Amino acid sequence: MEPQHELSPANDTGPSLTESVSEHRHLDRMSLAEILERMNGEDQKVPLAVAAALPQVHALAEAVLRGMKAGGRLFYLGAGTSGRLGVVDASECPPTFGVDFDRVVALIAGGDGAIRKAVEFAEDDWEAGWQDLAPYEPGPLDTVVGLAASGRTPYVLGALKACQQRGIPTGCVTCNPGAALLACSDYPVVVAVGPEFLTGSTRLKSGTAQKLVLNMLTTSVMIGLGLVEDNKMTHLRPSNYKLQERARRMIMEATGLVAEQADEYLRKYGQVHRAVEAFRQKENGTQNE
């Protein structure tokens, strides 16, 4: 028999909002048009639920920004849909904001293979989350955010509990008020989206809510780190033709250069903010050759 942990799902006897029965009956008798219309109606509830959680998102973002300004990192831990959403958000930070790949790190139960194919029972291992996190040697400047729609995932619970015992700041994003995960999160975010259209399918409203929160979290933190100027992604890495074109336009707008000149600066300096800074220094006669 598996050992019972203080915060394990077996000890979480409260009602689970994410598992509550759908308000829509007989989905199998609906037309496609009705299914889509009703799903859209449910989806419209998500931004309102996120708005209600904004003070919690603010507190979490402040904690992450404070740590990252001092050299810390942001870690996501999750399983299934929640874990995949963490991977998406973390993987998009370097190309979008130019941060190093080790500043925002996502770990998913079952390892990278679980991104594409579910790994059976990987999320049920209480010790595995910390085992995956420990090699990164997290410390007090880092923030570890558990992602679990249900708030009961052992992989996440075990890792956050271990972090708290070591003085590592923790947060979470869940859709289940009163779940066990809240007890081991210093900065909890609860987005209560209500029953799913398809009972228990948390890749729907819950997944959308988590995605919205992660968008706000990393975007606000990266802006706070000075990686955005005005409303432009001036620190992006132009790693494909689309991003190169975007970078060219930003340089042209900031400097008045024509396309060919902007391309030359981009090739030489690699990123928009560096190219624009070099141009301005040259114009002011302060550039070091």
N, C-alpha and C positions, 0 to 999 in steps of 0.2 A: 504494500500500500504506500502511495506517495506521501511524504511528510507534509503536515499541515503548517503553513507559514502564517505569521500574524496577519498579513494582508492578502492572503491567497483568496482566489474566487470562492473557494469552499466556505470561507468565513464571511463572505459578502452576501448577506441575506436580503438586502434591500431590493426593491423593485427595479428592474432594468428597463429604462425608457426605450433603449435601442432595440429591445426584444419585444416590445409591446405590439399588440395585434394591429394590423393595418386598419385604417378607417374605411377602406374600400373593399367591398366584398365581390366575389365571383369575377375575378380578373379574367378567368379563362372564358367567360361568356361575353366579354367586351369586344367591341370592334377596335381596330388599330387606332382609329381617330379618337375614340373615347379614352383608350389607354394613354395616348399622348397628351390629350387635353388634361386628364386628371394628374398625370405625372408633372406636367408643367405647373399646375395649380399647387402641388406640393412643393415643387422647387422654389416657388415664389416666397415660401415661408422662411427659406434659409437666410437670406440677407437680413431679415428682421431679427432672427435668432442671433446672428453674428453681431448685429448692432447692440443687442442687449448685453453682450459679453465684452464690449469694447474696453471698459475699465480694466478687465482682467488681461486682455491682450496688451493694453498699455503698460501694465505692471510687468508683464513678461518681457516685452520689448525693451523697457528701461533696464531691466536686469541684464539681458543679453548685450545691449549696447555698452553698458558700463563695463562688463567683463571684456568685451572685444576691444574696446578702446585701450584697455590695459594689456592687450596681447592675448586674450583668451579666445576660445573657440565655441562654436555652437554645435551640439550633437543632437541628432534625432535618433530615437529608437522606436521601432514599431514592427507590427506583423501584418501580413496580408495587405489589404487595401491601404491601411494607415501607413505601413512601412513603405509601400511603393510611393505614396504621396511624399513621404520624407525624402526618398531617393530623388524624385523629380525635382523638388525644391532645392535640395543641396547641389545637385548636378548643374542646375541652371545659374547658380551664383557666380562661378568663375567667368563664364563667357559674358554674362550680363554686367557684372560689376568689377571684373578684373581682379578679384580676390584670389589668393592661392587656394589650391584644391583642398588643403588640409584645414581651412578655416571654418568651413561648414561641412560636417561629416554626417552621413546617414547610414545607420546600421539596420538591417532587416533580419528578422528571425528566419533561420535557414540559410543565411548567406546570400550572396549575389544571385545564385541560381533561383532563389525564391522570387526574384523580380518578375520572371517570366512564368514560372511553374510553381504552384503551391507545394511546400514541403510539409508533409503530414506531421502533425503534433509538434512542429518546431516552436510554435508560440507557447506551448504548455510547459516549457522547461524554465523553471524559476531561476536557475543559475546561469543560463546561457547568455542572457543580456549583459550581465556584468563581465562574463568571460570574453564576450566580443568587444566590450568597451575598454577593458583593463589595459590591453596593449598600447592604447593611445595615451596612457598615463594621465587621465583627466585630473584637474586640480581646481582650486577655489576660484580661478579666473574664468573657468569654463562654465557653460550652462548645458545641462542634459535635459532634453525635452522628450517626454514619453508621448507617443501618439497611439491612442487606442480609443476607438469610438465607444466601445463598451466600458472602458475604464477598468477592465478585469483581466487583462492579458498578462499571464505570469511572466513571460519574457520581459515585459516592460516593468511590471511591478517589482520584480527582483532587482533589476538594474537600478531603478530609482531609489529603492530602499538602501541598496549598497552605497549609492552616491551620498545620500543623506548621512549615513553613518561615517562617511569620510569627509564631510564638510564641503561637498561639491554641490553647487546650486542646482536645483531641479525645477522643471516646469512640466506641464502636460497640456494636451489638447484632447478633450473627450466630449462626448455628447450624452453622457449618462450622469445626471446629477446624483450625488451621494455615493458614487462608486468608490471602490477601494483605492484607486489611483490618486484620488485627491489627498489622501492622508500622507502620501510620500512626495507631494509636489509643493515646493515653496511658492511657486507662481502658477496656480492652476487656471486653465481656461476651460470653461464649460459652455458648450453651445448646444442648448436643448432644442433640437429640431423636431422632436416628437416622433411618433411612429412612422416607419418607412412605408412607402406605397406598397412594396412587396415585403411582407413581414420579415423583419430581421436582416434585410439586405442593406447593410450599412455602407455599401459602395455608392448608394444613391444620395439621399440628403446629407447623411453624416459625412460621407466622403467629400461632397461639395463644400460643406461647412469647414472641414479641416483644410481643404485646399485654399479657401478664402483666407483663413487665419494665417496659414503659412505664407501666402502671398504678402499679407500685410506685415507680418513679423520680419521677414528678411528684407523686404523693400524699405521699410522704415528704418531698420538698423543700418542698412548699407548707405542710405541717405545721411543718417546720423554720423557715419564714419567718413563722410566727405567724398563719397564715390559717385556722386551725382552733382552736376552743375546745372542750375536752373531746372529744366525738366528733361535734361538730356543724359543718356548713358555714356558719359564722356570717358569712363574707364573700361568700357567693353573691350573684349578681345576680338578683333576682326578676323575670325577664323574661317569664314566662308564668304562667298561673293556678296550675299545679302548684307552681312555685317560690314564688309569693306565699303560697300556703297553707302550705308548709313554713316559710317565713320567719315567718309569723304564729304558727305553733305554737312556734317557737323563742323568739320574743319573749314569748309567754304563759308558757312554762315558766320563763324566766329572770327574769321580773318579777312574775308573778301577775296581770297585766292580763287583762281580758276581751278577746274577739275584736275588738270595735269599737275599743277603746282601742289594742290592738296594731296594728290597721290604720292608725290615725291616726299613730302613731309611725313606722310603716314608710313611709307616704306622705311624712312630713316629712323623715326622715333617710335613706331609700333602701336601707339595708342593716341586717341584724340587729345586727351589732356596734355600729354607730353609734347605733341606736335604743336598745339596752340601755344603752350608756354614757350617753346623754342622760337616760334614766329614772333611772339610779343617781345621776347628778349632781343631778338635780332632787330626788330623795329626800334627798340629803345637803345640799341647799341650796347647791351649788357651781356650778350651771348658769349659764352666761352667756347672757342673753337677747339 
